[in-house]
Amino acid sequence: MKMSGVFHLALMLAAVPVCTGIDRGQAATPVHDVAVTDISSPSTCKQGETVPITITVTNQGTRRERFRLTLAEGVSGKEIASKEMALAKGWKDGSEGIADVVFNGEATGVQEFGSGIWSGGDINGDGYDDILISAPRWNESRGRVYLYYGGASIDPSYPDITFSGQDPNTHLGDYRGSSSCDVNLDGYDDILIGAWGYNNYTGRVYIHYGGPKIDTQADMVLDGEPGQEGWFGLEVTSSDIDDDGHEDVLVSAQNYNNGVGRVYIFWGNPMDTSPDVLLDGEGYPEGKPKPALGWETQGWFGRRIDANGDINGDGYNDILVGARYAGEGFSGSAYLFLGGKKDDMDTVCDYVFPGESPRDEMGSSGRIFDIDRDGFDDVLVGARFAANYRGRVYIYWGADNFDGSQPDVVLEGEAGSIMGADEIVCGYFNSDGYGDILVGAPAYLNRGRAYIFHGNTQALMDQQADYIFDGESGHNGRFGIAASSGDFNNDNHDDIVIGAWGYNDRQGRAYLFYGPFDSTTDLTFNWDTTNTSPGKHILKAAIAPVPGEEDITDNTMAVTIEVKGLSKTVGTPRELNQQ
């Protein structure tokens, strides 16, 4: 990979104009204002052609809006096409983080509710993605995990199912110790919950089978290695690594072997309680003097795991493992293991992504996802202390000849924000089909912040954060240290849940934001002119007024298209034969 192809992108927050004619800073009530801001099409066409009409719609108000966009013939009013749409609020003042739903810990005091968040699976098969939120310090750190079923509306006051840790210091569901996959192939997503403190920090993972009715009794239990305070279950994820149609389960024990770290792979088809593949970390560099920091002298291999993407397009999902304390001076590293058939899968790392400088802690977060929509999943690795505690996220473009020796894009956080500290979430947060990135910055102004970077082609991926979520002022909430995404209201837009376990002296809180996270979008309707008479036709795009909207003058826009009739052939029979 040539160095000339590397982009170093500093995080720059775009200034967005205030809507004309309204003093948003003085608005006492929400302002509702949607508009058709552009319409374009060819000026002429031949009868029988299909004409594309592209309409730009914008939300200029202070709240997310749902509405219907219609394209109709201007004279007859005959509808050509329509679509239900949703847009994020258009007024950007740095406080986009007005949540649609807020979840609170069930008790005051140190609960750290929101420390771990998982979403994106449908546990009960009702068509809505569901949400798991953990409170690992509940009741002497036994820990609890709360399941909230998705739906048209979600009541945050009443979780549908509550899972509780068995003993003090179990730490049920801590960090990313929750996941889902259909372990038993019954069509329902199952719940995997880690308890890294179980049995004197040996650790354990509980698997609860999904279905219309589930209970709190585990259907399968995975245990850490006896005699090892490995913290087995601190990180849990799943993926079909060997491409056999069965989900495989990956569990980390980052403290295994005095902090070197280990990752366990359990093959599906069928899954049992014995690990099939063991991936081991490197630990601290051989022969280097270890800093006198107690347990912080090893690699913590397995602090982060992701296995939901195919980097080189060979049909097998690959495994990304973070080890933020690896390398000299805790520069950190992330390791990529290429997936393959069961019999071909080895334990040798294929690629290493090292930190740039001491104390960067590369591997603090990581994700595999296709950002540039080229069919190859890309590697994203966070280094929370890079660039003097700004934090960075490094992107390596996937390819059939994947190199990985140098990052292709580097996103950098704001001063002291430690962007990429623990979580990178990927999904489709607008409507352009490119994979998007959500990354937290939990130390921003002592309250936390999270950013969305919309994906794009490799050439057009820019440096601007496209959407910003802010934690609540006055609380050292660590907002953004945990997050996840899924379609919880089944409207075909990815939604986002962000945790703030430090809120209210570590009681904790979590925030749900409904997508999409774009205030303007283009939509193209196709007009079939087969049965349209020749001549000029006015087509009108219109948005029905949303509740509370006062200014509706900009809700419509028209375009004129001249339809030309088919040309008639003129001439004598002899002339026609000669043509």
Beta strands, then each sheet from edge to edge (+ up, - down):
strand 1: 7-10
strand 2: 12-13
strand 3: 34-40
strand 4: 44-46
strand 5: 50-59
strand 6: 65-73
strand 7: 79-87
strand 8: 101-104
strand 9: 117-121
strand 10: 130-135
strand 11: 144-148
strand 12: 161-164
strand 13: 178-181
strand 14: 190-195
strand 15: 204-208
strand 16: 220-223
strand 17: 235-239
strand 18: 248-253
strand 19: 262-266
strand 20: 277-280
strand 21: 304-306
strand 22: 319-323
strand 23: 333-337
strand 24: 351-354
strand 25: 362-369
strand 26: 378-383
strand 27: 392-396
strand 28: 409-412
strand 29: 424-427
strand 30: 436-441
strand 31: 449-453
strand 32: 464-465
strand 33: 467-470
strand 34: 482-486
strand 35: 495-500
strand 36: 509-513
strand 37: 520-528
strand 38: 535-543
strand 39: 556-564
sheet 1: 1+ 28+ 27- 26+ 25-
sheet 2: 2+ 32+
sheet 3: 3+ 5- 37+
sheet 4: 4+ 39+ 38- 6+ 7-
sheet 5: 8+ 36- 35+ 34-
sheet 6: 9+ 10- 11+ 12-
sheet 7: 13+ 14- 15+ 16-
sheet 8: 17+ 18- 19+ 20-
sheet 9: 21+ 22- 23+ 24-
sheet 10: 29+ 30- 31+ 33-
end
